[in-house]
């Protein structure tokens, strides 16, 4: 926890002094509250977003502060919410008047009216986010902690200030935030709060898909996201937001044939990949790489459980999942689809004799995503057998080396055949027709198989050869 000297040093920053002076001049009680204060006491990297609450007009206070910050941008006003924001260039200050809220069952958007600091702290989601520090001259640096949030910080607990059932029923987004904070901070969720999560899980239906995805992104971005997803699963929240994952849960045994629990395997893969990438979409690929296994699971006599085609099915499911959650249906979705579809390709190569032809095809299909694909496949090694674990990783090192060698020699990443359709038409004096595609495919296959080099002269000779097979006449 932060020492008093560190606290004082932080509050001695110029913008806090300016806020204090402006608030005193307006005779307006003023406090810094929320995530900034929480992170300050946890001695985490301080948030660049600072929430200021005052007993009066947040907009008026922001305008007074802005006049004292000559380098700050113009105040952004959000009059319908009674808030104002100042971007100082290094910090974003958000001002709001203290308020109290009341909710209807059908919406998580509250009715708001002016209130006291106590009212404002009552409406906070968790005790650790209700901590406030005075900013006026006579209260500067004084901690206001009505719910023992500091104690919960020390005990590493997520707990609601008021009755958790009312808290989550009023605004069910707080349930996802509880899991997210537990995952981000590596905290436990207090028992009554946890029980309320399970009881009110169905309330997430009224949350917009965009806000759900925002919280999922933040969980996936943590150091060990499995913690968040296990909490989501245990409370029933995961079934509501990502049923494709809960469908993977469980081990089935028939006639002595068992398969691994693909839910926990998936979370292990996700954790494995996190030290190697901050790319949120690569992490999504790890989370979704096996979702096709539930619908393709089949018990084959004498063979055991199979999941044939799960990569293809999973890639199709990615589109439906992104569409349902209103996630971007653009190149980001296609990237995840591609990695899910190809997630077993490098594994097969690593387990067999690594041929130049197989590597060329892998490079051709993966293109610029080849490194991410190999990273995903390495994360997919979850065997608990030390010898197998070492062998698989050693094999992938060989695959990486082979990729580098083949790419340097053959340049097939994002490969385009050296001979274009126009060149084929000009040479054989033909118009657009099926023969052009046949010739281009034959050239591509010859290069990928290593029968000819990826060079223009060799490709032209192959073009002539294939044209003769098709009965085309050249202009030679």
Secondary structure, DSSP 8 states (H G I E B T S, - for coil): ---HHHHHHHHTSHHHHHHHHHHHHTT--EEEETHHHHHHHTT----SEEEEEESS-HHHHHHHHHHT-TTS---EEETTTTEEEEE-SS-EEEEEE-EEEE--TT-S--EEEE--HHHHHHTSSSGGG--EEE-SGGGTT-EE-TT-HHHHHHHTEE--SS-HHHHHHH-THHHHHHHHHHHHHT-EE-HHHHHHHHHTGGGGGGS-HHHHHHHHHHHHTSTTTHHHHHHHHHHTHHHHH-HHHHTT----EETTEE---HHHHHHHHHHHHHTT---HHHHHHHHHTTTHHHHH-EEETTTEEE-TTHHHHHHHHHHHHHHHTT---SHHHHHHHHHHHTTTHHHHHHHS---HHHHHHHHHHHGGGHHHHHHHHHHT-----HHHHHHHHHHHHHHHHHHHHHHHHH--TT---SS-HHHHHHHHT--S-HHHHHHHHHHHHHHHTTSS-SSHHHHHHHHHHHHHHTT-----
